[in-house]
């Protein structure tokens, strides 16, 4: 099993925790850079959350 497969499995089991980690990581980058790259950080957070939601089963 590759690292990517392990990561996908982990995200599938804990999608809410993964989203929180993405948010905290982006906030940390913003804090350390003084918000200089906040637009890029926000875009990366959105893409990461889309990736997490893509493999998540949809609720009816």
Beta strands, then each sheet from edge to edge (+ up, - down):
end
